[in-house]
Each structure stands twice: as structure tokens, then as C-alpha cells.
């Protein structure tokens, strides 16, 4: 009963628009008071924050955020779309394919889906519209391409899942590579199919000279360097995720310094934004620890696992219900809220049925990708709508074909888990 009261209180606070961190803190505090009184609550308050923020791997979050801030400051990310388009614009729908590839490249230096969507909105949408692309098609494409930042390393979402679940963060980041590439490929193929079905969505491809293609390599080189530096070091075992994140931030700093755009003001702004976002995530982690401790003390997770085991349900049937649950939650909650609400309860159930926690984390993040482009929340859609001044309903119409193909891809990854686990299994 206490667990039910705590969960319902949390859902009510979130529905009322209370920030995630405070909703978790209030609901967890009420639950702990009901469970063990004031002494229990004060005991958790005195020890919980230190244990929650004492994780060594937590350092990866501010380092990767700082890396992204430096790359945005350098201005390289804004020119990346044109660099990739130099190679793809000769194809039918080439600018759309360039948008998907740019989303993947931006994801390799930024773990923020909203930031990726905003950047793509200012770089690729004007170019596509100028070249005769349909507005709904272009904005929907940008919305889904922005989600690639959630799965391609370094992904803040995967790191957060790792901190909640206790899964190996290095393996989680490496596990995101192949699914991230498959998501990019799926978006590109969807673009091609939509244009084949309706040629008016995009014009015939343009032209590009060899000098333009050659010049584009200079823009792409910093992204390739950073991705290789961070991911390569983690995969080979030369560096831990924490060490790789620090080297990534240093590499981004040197690239920004080389670009000549690292003024004192820009440097201070990058540090300020990194500190603000890191503090917000840290607060959520502390408050999530309070709520998670409450759930643990109630025995909710253990009870759920035992009931499912005694019922004798087929693991894949249970997994199907979990997938549907995540798709529904994604329509109403943001990623952080979904992870905090579900991972402590569902992960023990999933692992008890024999599923790999690394694989489950990738599936959860992919399902969350679908959630941030579906109504009524659809954060990426609202970001793109605001930046491009396109009606929200038009962006939703443009993104729906991609939602369907992404769900099909998730089903494929569920059927063939080796696509997710192959790279992590070969790590040093």
C-alpha cells in the first residue's frame, strides 16, 4: 500500500508540472515517512546524497557536456551539414540523407537530443526549404534525426541508465554504436521510400564539385577525431569512460582554441552551461536516490519478480508488455522521468527472465527516442517547431513515418539481440 501511495503521489506531482527532481523528493519523502517515520527519513537524508553523488562514473557527465559546449562554441557543428551535403546532394533526397548523417555526427559530440534538434533546425531546414523540400517532410526529418544524440556515444542518456542500473557504462556506450548506425540507416531509407512514393516531397539532386567535397573533409575531421578519441579509447580498453570523457573535453577545447573562437566570454559561458546542466542532473540523481530507497524498502521490485515467476508467463510476452508501457510513457514523460520510474522496478524483472541489462538499456533508450517525437509531449517536435516557426501539428505529421520505421527497427533488435551485444562482447 505504501508503495502504491508513493507512486501515485509521484505521478500526480509530475502531472501537475512539478519539476522531476522535486516530484521525486516529495513522493519519496512521503513514502519514507509512511514506511519508517521521521528517523528513517532523516537517516536517508543524511547519507543518501553522498552515496548518490559518490559514483566515480558520474564525472563522465560534466566532461561530455563540456566537450559538446566547446564544439558548439567552435561553430564547427553549424557547418557540418553543408560538409556532408557536398557528398549527398547529387542524390534524390540527398539533403534529407545529409540531415540524418549530420544528426549522427552531432550525436557523437553531444548527448542532448534537444540541442541536436535545435542545431539541425538552424542548419539543415533552411537549406532544404530553399531547395524545394516540403516543410512537413523537412521538419519531421530533423525531429527524428535529433534523437540520434540519445543513442550514439557519448550519450548522456546511456550514462544515466548505467548509473541507475549499475550496468557497465563503457559497454553501454559501445553497445550504442551499431544501433545508432542502424537508426541513421533507417532514417535515410525512410527518406528514400517517402520520396519514391511522393516525388514532390523533394526535388531532383543537385551538383557538387570535387573542391567542395575535398573542403568538406576539413570540417568533418574534428568530429571523426573526437569520436575516435573517445569511443576508440573505451573500446580498446586503453582508457575508462571517465578518462576518455576528460580527454574528449580536452580535445574539444584544443579544437575550439585552434578555430580562434575561444574568447574569455565563450569559455566562461561553456563552463557555466556545463555546471548548470550537471547540477540539474546531480539534483535529479540525489532525489531519485530518495525515491529509489523508498521503493527498495517496500519490497516492490522483489514482489513483482516473484509474482511474474509464479504466474509462469512467457518472458517474451512480458517483454512485449514492457515495450508497450515504454511507448505509452514516452507520450507523456521525458526520458529522465521514464528511466527513474521504470529502471529500478523493471530491470530486476527483465534480468530475472534472462535478458541482458546492456541490451535492455539500448532498447529502453530507443523506445524513449520514439517518445520524444510523439504527441502530446514530443520535446523534439516542439523544439523544431519553435526554431523553424512551423506549426506543431505539421511537424508531427512529418515525423510519423519515421516513428513507424523506428518501431520496426526496435522489433528487429529485440529479435536479434546480437546486433546490440556484438561490439561490447569484443571489448578489451
ChimeraX attribute file (.defattr): number of C-alpha atoms within 10 A of each C-alpha:
attribute: neighborCount
match mode: 1-to-1
recipient: residues
	/A:1	10
	/A:2	17
	/A:3	20
	/A:4	13
	/A:5	14
	/A:6	23
	/A:7	18
	/A:8	13
	/A:9	19
	/A:10	24
	/A:11	16
	/A:12	14
	/A:13	18
	/A:14	19
	/A:15	13
	/A:16	10
	/A:17	9
	/A:18	13
	/A:19	13
	/A:20	20
	/A:21	20
	/A:22	17
	/A:23	25
	/A:24	31
	/A:25	20
	/A:26	18
	/A:27	23
	/A:28	28
	/A:29	24
	/A:30	20
	/A:31	28
	/A:32	27
	/A:33	16
	/A:34	18
	/A:35	18
	/A:36	12
	/A:37	13
	/A:38	13
	/A:39	11
	/A:40	15
	/A:41	20
	/A:42	14
	/A:43	10
	/A:44	17
	/A:45	16
	/A:46	10
	/A:47	10
	/A:48	18
	/A:49	18
	/A:50	11
	/A:51	11
	/A:52	19
	/A:53	16
	/A:54	11
	/A:55	10
	/A:56	9
	/A:57	19
	/A:58	21
	/A:59	17
	/A:60	22
	/A:61	24
	/A:62	23
	/A:63	22
	/A:64	28
	/A:65	26
	/A:66	29
	/A:67	28
	/A:68	28
	/A:69	25
	/A:70	29
	/A:71	26
	/A:72	20
	/A:73	23
	/A:74	21
	/A:75	13
	/A:76	18
	/A:77	24
	/A:78	20
	/A:79	15
	/A:80	26
	/A:81	27
	/A:82	23
	/A:83	21
	/A:84	24
	/A:85	26
	/A:86	24
	/A:87	20
	/A:88	23
	/A:89	20
	/A:90	15
	/A:91	17
	/A:92	19
	/A:93	26
	/A:94	24
	/A:95	31
	/A:96	29
	/A:97	26
	/A:98	23
	/A:99	32
	/A:100	30
	/A:101	24
	/A:102	32
	/A:103	29
	/A:104	26
	/A:105	23
	/A:106	31
	/A:107	29
	/A:108	27
	/A:109	33
	/A:110	28
	/A:111	27
	/A:112	21
	/A:113	28
	/A:114	21
	/A:115	20
	/A:116	29
	/A:117	29
	/A:118	22
	/A:119	23
	/A:120	29
	/A:121	25
	/A:122	14
	/A:123	18
	/A:124	27
	/A:125	26
	/A:126	16
	/A:127	17
	/A:128	22
	/A:129	15
	/A:130	9
	/A:131	15
	/A:132	13
	/A:133	21
	/A:134	15
	/A:135	20
	/A:136	19
	/A:137	26
	/A:138	26
	/A:139	32
	/A:140	26
	/A:141	30
	/A:142	29
	/A:143	34
	/A:144	29
	/A:145	32
	/A:146	32
	/A:147	33
	/A:148	34
	/A:149	29
	/A:150	29
	/A:151	33
	/A:152	32
	/A:153	29
	/A:154	35
	/A:155	27
	/A:156	24
	/A:157	27
	/A:158	28
	/A:159	24
	/A:160	20
	/A:161	24
	/A:162	22
	/A:163	18
	/A:164	19
	/A:165	19
	/A:166	10
	/A:167	17
	/A:168	17
	/A:169	23
	/A:170	25
	/A:171	22
	/A:172	26
	/A:173	26
	/A:174	26
	/A:175	27
	/A:176	30
	/A:177	21
	/A:178	17
	/A:179	23
	/A:180	24
	/A:181	16
	/A:182	16
	/A:183	26
	/A:184	24
	/A:185	15
	/A:186	18
	/A:187	25
	/A:188	22
	/A:189	15
	/A:190	20
	/A:191	25
	/A:192	20
	/A:193	13
	/A:194	17
	/A:195	17
	/A:196	14
	/A:197	9
	/A:198	10
	/A:199	14
	/A:200	13
	/A:201	18
	/A:202	26
	/A:203	18
	/A:204	14
	/A:205	15
	/A:206	16
	/A:207	10
	/A:208	14
	/A:209	9
	/A:210	10
	/A:211	9
	/A:212	14
	/A:213	17
	/A:214	13
	/A:215	12
	/A:216	20
	/A:217	15
	/A:218	12
	/A:219	19
	/A:220	19
	/A:221	11
	/A:222	19
	/A:223	21
	/A:224	14
	/A:225	15
	/A:226	22
	/A:227	20
	/A:228	15
	/A:229	17
	/A:230	27
	/A:231	23
	/A:232	16
	/A:233	18
	/A:234	24
	/A:235	22
	/A:236	12
	/A:237	13
	/A:238	12
	/A:239	18
	/A:240	18
	/A:241	26
	/A:242	21
	/A:243	17
	/A:244	23
	/A:245	27
	/A:246	20
	/A:247	20
	/A:248	26
	/A:249	25
	/A:250	17
	/A:251	20
	/A:252	27
	/A:253	22
	/A:254	14
	/A:255	20
	/A:256	24
	/A:257	16
	/A:258	11
	/A:259	13
	/A:260	9
	/A:261	15
	/A:262	19
	/A:263	12
	/A:264	8
	/A:265	8
	/A:266	15
	/A:267	17
	/A:268	12
	/A:269	15
	/A:270	20
	/A:271	15
	/A:272	14
	/A:273	15
	/A:274	21
	/A:275	15
	/A:276	12
	/A:277	15
	/A:278	19
	/A:279	13
	/A:280	12
	/A:281	19
	/A:282	18
	/A:283	19
	/A:284	22
	/A:285	24
	/A:286	21
	/A:287	27
	/A:288	26
	/A:289	24
	/A:290	25
	/A:291	27
	/A:292	21
	/A:293	17
	/A:294	28
	/A:295	24
	/A:296	14
	/A:297	14
	/A:298	18
	/A:299	12
	/A:300	17
	/A:301	17
	/A:302	14
	/A:303	13
	/A:304	15
	/A:305	20
	/A:306	12
	/A:307	11
	/A:308	16
	/A:309	15
	/A:310	9
	/A:311	9
	/A:312	8
	/A:313	12
	/A:314	11
	/A:315	16
	/A:316	13
	/A:317	10
	/A:318	14
	/A:319	18
	/A:320	12
	/A:321	11
	/A:322	16
	/A:323	18
	/A:324	12
	/A:325	13
	/A:326	22
	/A:327	20
	/A:328	15
	/A:329	19
	/A:330	25
	/A:331	19
	/A:332	19
	/A:333	23
	/A:334	17
	/A:335	20
	/A:336	17
	/A:337	21
	/A:338	17
	/A:339	23
	/A:340	23
	/A:341	19
	/A:342	15
	/A:343	19
	/A:344	19
	/A:345	21
	/A:346	17
	/A:347	20
	/A:348	17
	/A:349	23
	/A:350	19
	/A:351	13
	/A:352	15
	/A:353	18
	/A:354	9
	/A:355	17
	/A:356	15
	/A:357	19
	/A:358	23
	/A:359	20
	/A:360	19
	/A:361	23
	/A:362	26
	/A:363	23
	/A:364	23
	/A:365	23
	/A:366	26
	/A:367	23
	/A:368	28
	/A:369	28
	/A:370	24
	/A:371	27
	/A:372	27
	/A:373	27
	/A:374	23
	/A:375	16
	/A:376	15
	/A:377	16
	/A:378	22
	/A:379	21
	/A:380	28
	/A:381	32
	/A:382	26
	/A:383	19
	/A:384	27
	/A:385	22
	/A:386	14
	/A:387	15
	/A:388	17
	/A:389	10
	/A:390	16
	/A:391	14
	/A:392	19
	/A:393	13
	/A:394	16
	/A:395	26
	/A:396	24
	/A:397	14
	/A:398	23
	/A:399	24
	/A:400	18
	/A:401	17
	/A:402	25
	/A:403	20
	/A:404	12
	/A:405	16
	/A:406	22
	/A:407	16
	/A:408	13
	/A:409	17
	/A:410	20
	/A:411	15
	/A:412	12
	/A:413	19
	/A:414	19
	/A:415	11
	/A:416	11
	/A:417	16
	/A:418	13
	/A:419	17
	/A:420	24
	/A:421	21
	/A:422	13
	/A:423	16
	/A:424	20
	/A:425	12
	/A:426	11
	/A:427	13
	/A:428	9
